[in-house]
């Protein structure tokens, strides 16, 4: 069970968070708000990259 910290919870639900960020980006694109969509995709990309780097270090 996660220890209740933000980091532990974010790690546990990372897939769900990434999915929600993509849904937000898709919705923003439908509203012709491509810059805002790119912002949310950028957040998702940074989270995914951080997780990949953590795994590469053996975490």
The first five atom37 places (N, CA, C, CB, O) and aatype in JSON, in Angstrom:
{
  "aatype": [20, 20, 20, 20, 20, 20, 20, 20, 20, 20, 20, 20, 20, 20, 20, 20, 20, 20, 20, 20, 20, 20, 20, 20, 20, 20, 20, 20, 20, 20, 20, 20, 20, 20, 20, 20, 20, 20, 20, 20, 20, 20, 20, 20, 20, 20, 20, 20, 20, 20, 20, 20, 20, 20, 20, 20, 20, 20, 20],
  "atom_mask": [
    [1, 1, 1, 1, 1],
    [1, 1, 1, 1, 1],
    [1, 1, 1, 1, 1],
    [1, 1, 1, 1, 1],
    [1, 1, 1, 1, 1],
    [1, 1, 1, 1, 1],
    [1, 1, 1, 1, 1],
    [1, 1, 1, 1, 1],
    [1, 1, 1, 1, 1],
    [1, 1, 1, 1, 1],
    [1, 1, 1, 1, 1],
    [1, 1, 1, 1, 1],
    [1, 1, 1, 1, 1],
    [1, 1, 1, 1, 1],
    [1, 1, 1, 1, 1],
    [1, 1, 1, 1, 1],
    [1, 1, 1, 1, 1],
    [1, 1, 1, 1, 1],
    [1, 1, 1, 1, 1],
    [1, 1, 1, 1, 1],
    [1, 1, 1, 1, 1],
    [1, 1, 1, 1, 1],
    [1, 1, 1, 1, 1],
    [1, 1, 1, 1, 1],
    [1, 1, 1, 1, 1],
    [1, 1, 1, 1, 1],
    [1, 1, 1, 1, 1],
    [1, 1, 1, 1, 1],
    [1, 1, 1, 1, 1],
    [1, 1, 1, 1, 1],
    [1, 1, 1, 1, 1],
    [1, 1, 1, 1, 1],
    [1, 1, 1, 1, 1],
    [1, 1, 1, 1, 1],
    [1, 1, 1, 1, 1],
    [1, 1, 1, 1, 1],
    [1, 1, 1, 1, 1],
    [1, 1, 1, 1, 1],
    [1, 1, 1, 1, 1],
    [1, 1, 1, 1, 1],
    [1, 1, 1, 1, 1],
    [1, 1, 1, 1, 1],
    [1, 1, 1, 1, 1],
    [1, 1, 1, 1, 1],
    [1, 1, 1, 1, 1],
    [1, 1, 1, 1, 1],
    [1, 1, 1, 1, 1],
    [1, 1, 1, 1, 1],
    [1, 1, 1, 1, 1],
    [1, 1, 1, 1, 1],
    [1, 1, 1, 1, 1],
    [1, 1, 1, 1, 1],
    [1, 1, 1, 1, 1],
    [1, 1, 1, 1, 1],
    [1, 1, 1, 1, 1],
    [1, 1, 1, 1, 1],
    [1, 1, 1, 1, 1],
    [1, 1, 1, 1, 1],
    [1, 1, 1, 1, 1]
  ],
  "atom_positions": [
    [[0.84, -1.18, 0.0], [0.0, 0.0, 0.0], [0.88, 1.25, 0.0], [-0.95, 0.0, 1.22], [1.88, 1.29, 0.72]],
    [[0.53, 2.26, -0.79], [1.36, 3.47, -0.84], [1.38, 4.16, 0.52], [0.85, 4.44, -1.92], [0.45, 4.02, 1.32]],
    [[2.45, 4.92, 0.76], [2.6, 5.58, 2.05], [1.79, 6.87, 2.18], [4.04, 5.89, 2.28], [1.88, 7.54, 3.21]],
    [[1.01, 7.22, 1.19], [0.14, 8.4, 1.27], [0.78, 9.69, 0.82], [-0.32, 8.56, 2.65], [0.13, 10.74, 0.85]],
    [[2.03, 9.65, 0.4], [2.65, 10.86, -0.12], [2.16, 11.11, -1.54], [4.19, 10.76, -0.08], [1.67, 10.21, -2.21]],
    [[2.3, 12.35, -1.96], [1.9, 12.7, -3.32], [2.65, 11.84, -4.34], [2.15, 14.2, -3.6], [2.05, 11.32, -5.27]],
    [[3.96, 11.7, -4.14], [4.77, 10.92, -5.08], [4.33, 9.47, -5.15], [6.22, 10.98, -4.69], [4.25, 8.89, -6.24]],
    [[4.05, 8.87, -4.0], [3.63, 7.47, -3.98], [2.28, 7.29, -4.66], [3.56, 6.95, -2.54], [2.08, 6.33, -5.41]],
    [[1.36, 8.21, -4.4], [0.05, 8.11, -5.03], [0.13, 8.36, -6.53], [-0.92, 9.09, -4.39], [-0.53, 7.68, -7.31]],
    [[0.94, 9.33, -6.93], [1.1, 9.61, -8.36], [1.71, 8.41, -9.07], [1.98, 10.85, -8.57], [1.31, 8.08, -10.19]],
    [[2.67, 7.76, -8.42], [3.27, 6.57, -9.02], [2.24, 5.45, -9.16], [4.46, 6.09, -8.19], [2.18, 4.78, -10.2]],
    [[1.45, 5.25, -8.12], [0.43, 4.2, -8.15], [-0.58, 4.42, -9.27], [-0.28, 4.13, -6.8], [-0.99, 3.48, -9.95]],
    [[-0.99, 5.68, -9.45], [-2.03, 6.0, -10.43], [-1.51, 6.67, -11.69], [-3.06, 6.89, -9.8], [-2.26, 7.35, -12.39]],
    [[-0.24, 6.49, -11.99], [0.36, 7.18, -13.13], [-0.37, 6.89, -14.44], [1.82, 6.78, -13.27], [-0.61, 7.81, -15.22]],
    [[-0.71, 5.66, -14.69], [-1.44, 5.33, -15.92], [-2.75, 6.08, -16.03], [-1.69, 3.84, -15.99], [-3.09, 6.59, -17.09]],
    [[-3.48, 6.15, -14.94], [-4.75, 6.87, -14.92], [-4.54, 8.37, -15.13], [-5.49, 6.62, -13.6], [-5.32, 9.02, -15.83]],
    [[-3.49, 8.9, -14.52], [-3.18, 10.32, -14.67], [-2.84, 10.64, -16.12], [-2.02, 10.73, -13.74], [-3.31, 11.63, -16.67]],
    [[-2.01, 9.8, -16.73], [-1.63, 10.02, -18.13], [-2.85, 9.94, -19.05], [-0.57, 8.99, -18.57], [-2.98, 10.73, -19.98]],
    [[-3.73, 8.99, -18.78], [-4.95, 8.85, -19.57], [-5.82, 10.11, -19.43], [-5.75, 7.59, -19.12], [-6.33, 10.62, -20.43]],
    [[-5.98, 10.6, -18.21], [-6.8, 11.8, -17.99], [-6.19, 13.02, -18.67], [-6.96, 12.06, -16.49], [-6.91, 13.85, -19.22]],
    [[-4.87, 13.13, -18.63], [-4.22, 14.25, -19.31], [-4.44, 14.18, -20.82], [-2.72, 14.26, -19.01], [-4.65, 15.21, -21.46]],
    [[-4.4, 12.99, -21.39], [-4.65, 12.85, -22.83], [-6.1, 13.18, -23.16], [-4.31, 11.43, -23.3], [-6.37, 13.82, -24.19]],
    [[-7.04, 12.76, -22.32], [-8.44, 13.12, -22.55], [-8.63, 14.63, -22.52], [-9.35, 12.44, -21.5], [-9.37, 15.2, -23.32]],
    [[-7.96, 15.28, -21.58], [-8.03, 16.74, -21.51], [-7.46, 17.36, -22.79], [-7.27, 17.26, -20.28], [-8.04, 18.3, -23.33]],
    [[-6.34, 16.83, -23.25], [-5.72, 17.36, -24.47], [-6.63, 17.16, -25.68], [-4.36, 16.67, -24.72], [-6.78, 18.06, -26.51]],
    [[-7.25, 16.0, -25.78], [-8.16, 15.75, -26.9], [-9.35, 16.7, -26.86], [-8.66, 14.29, -26.86], [-9.77, 17.23, -27.9]],
    [[-9.89, 16.93, -25.68], [-11.01, 17.86, -25.54], [-10.6, 19.27, -25.94], [-11.53, 17.86, -24.09], [-11.34, 19.96, -26.63]],
    [[-9.42, 19.69, -25.53], [-8.93, 21.01, -25.88], [-8.71, 21.15, -27.38], [-7.64, 21.32, -25.13], [-8.98, 22.2, -27.95]],
    [[-8.21, 20.09, -28.01], [-8.03, 20.12, -29.47], [-9.37, 20.3, -30.18], [-7.35, 18.84, -29.97], [-9.46, 21.03, -31.16]],
    [[-10.41, 19.64, -29.67], [-11.74, 19.77, -30.27], [-12.27, 21.2, -30.15], [-12.72, 18.79, -29.6], [-13.1, 21.64, -30.94]],
    [[-11.77, 21.91, -29.16], [-12.16, 23.3, -28.96], [-11.21, 24.27, -29.68], [-12.2, 23.62, -27.47], [-11.24, 25.47, -29.44]],
    [[-10.36, 23.73, -30.56], [-9.35, 24.51, -31.28], [-8.41, 25.25, -30.32], [-10.03, 25.52, -32.22], [-8.04, 26.4, -30.56]],
    [[-8.04, 24.6, -29.24], [-7.1, 25.17, -28.27], [-5.84, 24.31, -28.26], [-7.74, 25.24, -26.82], [-5.49, 23.68, -27.26]],
    [[-5.16, 24.3, -29.4], [-4.02, 23.41, -29.58], [-2.85, 23.73, -28.65], [-3.55, 23.47, -31.01], [-2.14, 22.82, -28.22]],
    [[-2.64, 24.99, -28.33], [-1.55, 25.34, -27.4], [-1.82, 24.78, -26.01], [-1.37, 26.86, -27.32], [-0.9, 24.29, -25.35]],
    [[-3.05, 24.85, -25.57], [-3.41, 24.29, -24.27], [-3.28, 22.77, -24.27], [-4.85, 24.7, -23.88], [-2.82, 22.17, -23.3]],
    [[-3.69, 22.15, -25.38], [-3.56, 20.7, -25.5], [-2.09, 20.28, -25.44], [-4.19, 20.21, -26.81], [-1.75, 19.29, -24.8]],
    [[-1.24, 21.04, -26.1], [0.19, 20.74, -26.08], [0.76, 20.88, -24.67], [0.94, 21.67, -27.05], [1.64, 20.12, -24.28]],
    [[0.26, 21.83, -23.91], [0.7, 22.01, -22.54], [0.42, 20.75, -21.72], [0.01, 23.23, -21.9], [1.3, 20.27, -21.0]],
    [[-0.8, 20.21, -21.81], [-1.15, 19.01, -21.05], [-0.4, 17.79, -21.54], [-2.65, 18.77, -21.12], [-0.03, 16.92, -20.75]],
    [[-0.18, 17.7, -22.83], [0.62, 16.59, -23.35], [2.08, 16.71, -22.88], [0.57, 16.56, -24.9], [2.74, 15.7, -22.64]],
    [[2.55, 17.93, -22.74], [3.9, 18.13, -22.22], [4.03, 17.65, -20.79], [4.28, 19.6, -22.31], [5.04, 17.06, -20.42]],
    [[3.01, 17.91, -19.98], [3.01, 17.41, -18.61], [3.06, 15.88, -18.62], [1.76, 17.91, -17.84], [3.85, 15.27, -17.89]],
    [[2.22, 15.27, -19.43], [2.19, 13.81, -19.51], [3.53, 13.25, -19.97], [1.08, 13.36, -20.46], [4.0, 12.25, -19.44]],
    [[4.13, 13.89, -20.94], [5.42, 13.43, -21.45], [6.49, 13.5, -20.36], [5.85, 14.28, -22.66], [7.29, 12.57, -20.21]],
    [[6.5, 14.57, -19.6], [7.5, 14.71, -18.52], [7.28, 13.67, -17.43], [7.44, 16.12, -17.91], [8.25, 13.13, -16.9]],
    [[6.04, 13.39, -17.1], [5.75, 12.35, -16.1], [6.21, 10.98, -16.61], [4.25, 12.32, -15.77], [6.82, 10.21, -15.87]],
    [[5.91, 10.68, -17.86], [6.3, 9.39, -18.44], [7.82, 9.27, -18.52], [5.69, 9.21, -19.83], [8.38, 8.21, -18.23]],
    [[8.49, 10.35, -18.9], [9.96, 10.32, -18.97], [10.57, 10.13, -17.59], [10.49, 11.6, -19.6], [11.55, 9.4, -17.43]],
    [[10.0, 10.79, -16.59], [10.51, 10.64, -15.22], [10.34, 9.21, -14.75], [9.79, 11.61, -14.25], [11.23, 8.66, -14.09]],
    [[9.22, 8.6, -15.07], [9.01, 7.2, -14.68], [9.99, 6.29, -15.4], [7.56, 6.76, -14.99], [10.52, 5.36, -14.8]],
    [[10.23, 6.53, -16.67], [11.18, 5.73, -17.43], [12.59, 5.86, -16.86], [11.17, 6.14, -18.89], [13.32, 4.87, -16.78]],
    [[12.98, 7.07, -16.49], [14.3, 7.29, -15.91], [14.42, 6.59, -14.57], [14.58, 8.78, -15.75], [15.47, 6.04, -14.23]],
    [[13.34, 6.62, -13.8], [13.33, 5.94, -12.5], [13.51, 4.43, -12.68], [12.02, 6.24, -11.75], [14.26, 3.79, -11.95]],
    [[12.82, 3.88, -13.63], [12.94, 2.43, -13.89], [14.34, 2.07, -14.37], [11.9, 1.98, -14.94], [14.88, 1.02, -14.01]],
    [[14.93, 2.94, -15.19], [16.29, 2.68, -15.69], [17.3, 2.66, -14.55], [16.69, 3.75, -16.73], [18.3, 1.94, -14.61]],
    [[17.03, 3.45, -13.5], [17.91, 3.46, -12.34], [17.64, 2.29, -11.41], [17.76, 4.76, -11.58], [18.34, 2.1, -10.41]],
    [[16.61, 1.49, -11.73], [16.29, 0.32, -10.91], [15.19, 0.56, -9.89], [17.51, -0.13, -10.21], [15.03, -0.23, -8.95]],
    [[14.45, 1.63, -10.07], [13.39, 1.96, -9.1], [12.08, 1.33, -9.39], [13.2, 3.4, -9.03], [11.12, 1.53, -8.65]]
  ]
}
